[in-house]
Amino acid sequence: MTLAEHDSLGLRLLAHDPLGGHGCMGEGVRIQLASDGRRILWLAHERAPKGITAVDVSDPRAPSVILQTDLSHDEMRTNSLGISGDVMAVAYQTSQVGQTPAGFELYDIKNPESPRLISFFDASGPASRGVHNLWFCDGEFVHMASGAGDFTPHHPLDDQFYRIVDVRDPAKPTEVGRWWLPGTRVGDTVDPPPRHRQPFDCGMRAHNTNVYPERTDRCYIGLIDAGAAILDISDKGSPKLISRWDNSPPFCGFTHTLMPIFSRGIMIATDEAVLVGGEDHPKHVWVLDGRDETNLVPISTCPQPPLEDYIDRGGRFGAHNLHENHPDPGAFRSDTLVFGTFFNAGLRVYDTSDPYRPREVAHFEPADSELSYVSTTQLNDVFVDDRGVIYTVDRCGAGLYILELDL
């Protein structure tokens, strides 16, 4: 399957920006409501040479790149960022363990064209690649999936775990708590968990680590091959496991995100497609009954297009990131609409009003792009602002697409 033109239903394309030819974008997309009235979209890059791109999207039909930063070397990436007011946290992960810099930086972004470095939190070490993903919304704590200099996993794929860093004094970020799946660390008193069979062994480590203002005493974690977990973080120095839901086997693992919808007692979970050509199909967006947080129960999956239409298109096919109902002032929040990226199947929007029968209400598949290093587009992340403007980015080179619902 090839797409010479965009395929869109229920979504209107407002603009496309290739970001100066540096359009390999990661999993960090956030809006800053700048003090001068502008709306600045901050984007993390999935690969070198660029680290962060800032785009003025005050007029979403005419985006303008105002800043791009360079990484210190090609064996690292940013991939993730978070914003609280005029402070931004930026994750740094290296290609191999032991490399530097690995950790996160805090920036003052009051002047978006000239971010000012406040501090660096070092997460490097002989068994660490640094920080893959972070969550920073409240100006107080960075919640992240990270390695550490004093953490040695039994298996190298289990190198990143949940860490809580206090940044109330942004000049002196300090770790205050951590949690890992028991058995994954050298020195644990329980046996290591069983591995997934090849080629589906991707690690028993943390990915997304989401904490919402409705429940600041809870962290909702994707644990990749160990499913999803809810942690009690009322005592940040001693996080405790409340429950863990794991669908694999029989599925193929890589649980990426667990997103609660508090008003309805449900949760949305995604499993990331990581193999090309649909080899790990199906990778779903799941709807879980979360009324009893100690016993998460799957009740449906969001429909996805048929594998045969995408298996030969190139790259990955299946679920990945969600718009995670971020508590940021400039973010859109919905109790029913779920926005999810599906790599070569583009962006999909679901109505979960009936959680037992979610239905697709809109989709957008960008045309194949010469900018992509896999020829097709691979939509990687999505963020929706409080105007209903949708920002979705390509993993493999095509940059930023700006959309709006047209239902």
N, C-alpha and C positions, 0 to 999 in steps of 0.2 A: 504494500500500500504506500503510495506517495501522495503528498498534498501540495499541489501547485498554488492553491489559494487557502486562506484561512477557512476553517469549518467552524461555524458559530451558530448556536441556537440559544436564544434568551440572554445573550451577552453581546454588548456593542464595544468594538475596539475604538478607544479614544486616541491612543498613540502607541508607537513602538520606538524604543531607543536602543540602539546597539551598544551604547555606553563606550563609544570611542574605540570599538574593536576589542574591548576587554569585557566580553559578555558571558564569561563562565561564572555563574552566580551560585552562591551557597544557600544556607538555610537561615540567613539573618536578613529580615526585611522589617523595618520599623519606621514610624513617622515621628518626627519632632515638630511640635508646635513652637516655632521660634518666637523669641520675644518681639521681633520686628513684624510679626504677623504672617510670615511665610510658613509654608509647610515644606519640610525637608524630609525626603525619603532617604534613609540610610540603608545601604546594601553591603552585605559581606560577600566576598569572592570565594569560590570553591577551589581555586588554584591560583598560583603565582602567574604573573608578577605583581598583580594588584592586590591590595588588602581591603580597602574600603572605598566605596563610591557614594557620594552625596548628590542627590538630584532635587532641584527645586520643582515641586509638583503643585505649587499654588494654583496654577492653571494646569489641570491634568491633561489637557489636550496639547500642551506645549511644554513638555518637561525639558529641563536644562541642567546638564551636569555642571556642578559648581566645585567639585573636589574629587580627586582620585589619589589614593596613597599607594606607595610602593612597599612591598615586603622586603625584609632585609636579605632574604635569599630564596631560591626557588624550591627548597625542600620544606616549605611550610605553607599554611593557608589560614585564613581567618574563619570562614564558614559560618560563624554565629556572632550575634551582637544583641545587646539590649539597651534600652534607654529609659531613664527616669529624669524628667525635667530636662535640664541642660547637662546631664552627666550620661556618658555612654560607656558601656563595658564591651570590650572586643576580645573574642576568644582567639588563641593562637595554638594550632596543632601542627606538629612536625610530621614528616613522612616516616621517620624511623625513631625508635626509642633512643634516648640519650642526646638528641639534638636540641639546640636552643635557637631562638627563644621559644619557650613553651609555657603557656599560662594565660593570663588575661591582663589587659591594660584598661585603666579608667581615664577618660578624657573629659575635659570641660569643652562642651560644644556650643557655648553661648554664641560664639561667632562661628557659624558652620563652615565658613571658608578657611578658618584657621584653628582647628582643634588644638587644645593645649593638654599635653600629657600631665596627668595628676600622679599616677603611680602605676607600678607593674607588680602583679602577683605571680611569683615564679612557681610553676608546677612541673618543672623539668625533673629528670632523674634517669637512672640507668634502665628502668623499665617503663618509662613514661613518654608518651607523645604529647602531653599537655592537655589542653581543653578542647573537646570536640563541640560541645553545645552548652550554652548558658541561658539562664532566665534571670532578668534583672528588670524589675518594674517599680519597686517600692522605695528606691533610694537607700535601702538599709542593708539588704543581703543579696549576694550573688549565689544562686543555686546552679550547680554545674555538674556535668559529666566530665571527669578529669582523672588523669593519672597523678602521681605524687612521687617525690624522691624517696619516700620511706615505705612505698607500697610495692610489693613484688607478687604478681599473680602466678598461680600454678600454670596457667596457660597464657601465652602472650596475647591472645584475643580478648582476655578478660581484664585488660589493663586500666580501664576507666570506670570509676565508681562515683557515687554521689558525694559531693562536698558542699558545705555551706560556708560562705566567707562573709564576715561582717565588714561592710564598707561604710558604716555610719561616719567614720573618719576616713574619707576617701584617700587621704594621703598615706594611710596605714592599714590596708586590707589585711584582715586576720582570720584564719580559719577557726571556726567555732564548732564544727560538727562534721561527721562523715558516716556513711553507711555503704556496705557492699553486700552482695549476695554471699551468705555464709558458704565457705568451702572454696571460694575462688582465690583467696589470698594464702600465700605461703605462711604457715603458722596457725591457720585456723584449726579448731579442734573437731571439725566435721569434715567428712569426705568431700572432695570436689564433685560438683554436679555432673551427670552424664552429658557427653557431648552430642550434638546433632551429627547425623551422618553427612559425609561429604556429598555434594559440594555445598551443603547448607549450614555448615558450622561457621557462624559469624561472631560468636562470643557471647559470654554471659556478663555483659557490662551495661552500664547506664547509658541512655541516650537523652531523651528529653526529661527535664526535671522541673515540672510546672507547679507553681504555688500561687493561689488566687486569694484576693482579699476576702472572699466569702468564708474561706477556711485557711487562715494563715497558719493553722496548726497541722496542715496536711501537705504532703508533697505527692504528686501524681507522676509516676515514672514509667517510661518505656525501658525495658531491660533486654531488648534485642532477643536473644534466644532463650531468655528466661521469662518471657511474657511481659506483663505489666504489674506494677505494684503500687500500693498506697502505703505511705509512711506517716506515722505520728511524729511530727516535729515540734510538738509543744515545748519539749526540752530540746533545743537545737544542739546541745552538746551530746545528746544520746538519742538519735532517731530510732524508732522502733517500727518493725514491720506489722502492719494491720492485716493485709491480705495480698495475695499474689494470684493473678489469673494467667494461665498459660494455655495456648491453643496448639502448641507444637511439641511433639508430633500429635496428630497426623499432618498438620500444616507445616510450613517450611521456615517458621521463625521470623526473626527480625521485627519484633514489636517496637515501634518507633515512638509513638505518642499515646498518652492517655489523657483525654480532655473531659472533665466533668461538666455536665449541664445541671447545676444545682437545683434550679427551680422545678425540674422535671424528674429528678432522681434517676437520670440515665448518664451514661458515659460513652464517649466516642473514642475508639482505639484504631490505630492504623498499623499495618504491617508493611514495611518498606520492601518494594521489589528491588533486588540487588543484582540479579543475574540477567544477562541479555537474552533476547528471544523468548521471553516468557518461561524460562527453564524452571523458575520457582513459582509459577502461577498455581493457584490464585493468591494474590496479595490484596487483602480486603480492607475496607473501612467498616469496622464492626460497631454495632450498637449493643451496649451492655446495660442490663438492669443493675443500677447501682444503689437501690434503696437500702440494701443491707451492705455496707461497705466491707464487711468481712466475707462476703460471698457474692462476687460479681458473676453475673449469669448472662451469656450471650443470647440475644433475642432476635437479631437479624443482621444482615450485611447490606450495605448500600450497593445497588446494582452497578455493574461496570460493563463496558462494551465487550463484545465477544473477542476472545483471544485470537481467533483466526483473522480478524481484521487488522491486527497490530503485530503479530508475531514476526512478520517479515519486513516490518517497516524500518527496523534498526533500533539499537539501544534497548533500554528497559521498558517494560510495560507492567503497570500495576500501581497500587497506592503508594503514597509517600507522605508528604506534609499536609497539615491542615492550617487554615486560619484558626488560631487557638483561642479566640475570644479574649485577647490580651486586655488586661485592665488599664492599658495606657489611655490617657485622655483623648488622643486622636484616633482611637480604634473603634471599629464597629463590633457590637456584640449581639448575638442572636441566640435565642433558645431553640430555634427550629431549623435554621439554614446552616448547612455544613459545606464549607468550601475546601476542596481537596485537589492536590496535584497528582497526576497519574503518568508522569514522564511522557512517553510518546503518544499517550491518549489525552494529553493536555490537562485542562482544568475542568473539574466536574463540580456542579452545585447540586446539593440534595436537600429536599424538604423532609424532615424527620418528624413532622407533626403527628403522624402515626408511627411510633417507633418500631412497630412490628412490620410495617410496610413502607420503609423509606423509598422515595422516588426521585429520580433525576429530573430537575426542572430547567437546567441550563448546562451548556458546555462550550468550551472554546479550545480548538486545536489549531495552533499556529501552522502556517505552511512550512514545509521543509525549507531549511535555510542553508545557504552557502557558508554562513558564518559558523555553523555547527561542525565540530570535528567528527561527529558521527552522521553527518548529512541531515538527519531528521532533528526535530526539536525535542527537548527533554525537560518539560516544565518541572521545576524543582521545589519551589516554595510559593506561598501566597499570603498576602496581607490585605485586609479590607479596612479602609478608614471610615471615620464617622460620617462622611458624606456619601458612603456607599460606593466609593471608588475602589476598584480592585487592582492590586499590583501583583503580577506573577512573573517569575524569572526563569530563564532557561539555564540549565546546568552546563551546557556544552558549547556556548558561544554566542547565542542569538540575543542575549541581553534581556531587556525589560519590556513587558507588555502591560498597558494600562487599559482597563475595561470598566464597564458599568453594566448592571443588570438591565435587561430590556424585556421584562416579562409582561 
